[in-house]
Structure formats: structure tokens, C-alpha cells
Amino acid sequence: TGHPIVPLVNLLKEACIKNYGEYVHWGATTQDIMDTGNILQVKKAKN
């Protein structure tokens, strides 16, 4: 798909119990997840 978040979402879905994996990426866009990850990396690098 070209989106770097897809493998992570798939791993998280597999780790969920029952059918809760359906909701791993629900309500958030790929860009939302990427932006959050980038900010967390910047925060970690700053400290």
C-alpha cells in the first residue's frame, strides 16, 4: 500500500483478543498516527 503504518496496524490487530483488532485504526487517519509518532520521537530526542 505504500503506507509505513500498515505493518504496525497488522501486528497490533493480531495481538488483540477477540475481534477488538478491528478498532486499532478506527477513527484515526494514517497521517494522525504518523504525526503522533514523529512528535514522540522529537520529544525523546530532546531529553
C-alpha contacts under 8 A as a table, 3 or more apart, distances in Angstrom:
res1	aa1	res2	aa2	distance
1	T	6	V	7.76
3	H	6	V	5.92
3	H	30	T	7.74
4	P	7	P	6.91
4	P	8	L	7.94
5	I	8	L	5.37
5	I	9	V	6.24
5	I	30	T	6.70
5	I	33	I	7.81
5	I	34	M	7.48
6	V	9	V	5.13
6	V	10	N	6.18
7	P	10	N	5.10
7	P	11	L	6.27
8	L	11	L	5.15
8	L	12	L	6.22
9	V	12	L	5.12
9	V	13	K	6.10
9	V	24	V	6.70
9	V	25	H	6.85
10	N	13	K	5.09
10	N	14	E	6.30
11	L	14	E	5.20
11	L	15	A	6.33
12	L	15	A	5.08
12	L	16	C	6.47
12	L	21	G	6.93
12	L	24	V	6.95
13	K	16	C	5.40
13	K	20	Y	7.49
13	K	21	G	3.98
13	K	22	E	6.81
13	K	24	V	6.37
14	E	17	I	8.00
14	E	21	G	6.75
15	A	21	G	7.60
16	C	19	N	7.26
16	C	20	Y	5.83
16	C	21	G	5.22
17	I	20	Y	6.10
17	I	21	G	7.27
18	K	21	G	7.61
19	N	22	E	6.06
20	Y	23	Y	5.81
20	Y	24	V	7.42
21	G	24	V	5.38
22	E	25	H	7.53
22	E	26	W	7.44
23	Y	26	W	4.80
25	H	28	A	5.82
25	H	29	T	7.36
28	A	32	D	5.96
28	A	33	I	6.93
29	T	32	D	5.08
29	T	33	I	6.57
30	T	33	I	5.21
30	T	34	M	6.16
31	Q	34	M	4.98
31	Q	35	D	5.95
32	D	35	D	5.25
32	D	36	T	6.25
33	I	36	T	5.21
33	I	37	G	6.19
34	M	37	G	5.08
34	M	38	N	6.13
35	D	38	N	5.11
35	D	39	I	6.26
36	T	39	I	5.22
36	T	40	L	6.24
37	G	40	L	5.13
37	G	41	Q	6.27
38	N	41	Q	5.11
38	N	42	V	6.28
39	I	42	V	5.05
39	I	43	K	6.09
40	L	43	K	5.05
40	L	44	K	6.14
41	Q	44	K	5.10
41	Q	45	A	6.12
42	V	45	A	5.10
42	V	46	K	6.11
43	K	46	K	5.16
43	K	47	N	6.63
44	K	47	N	5.46
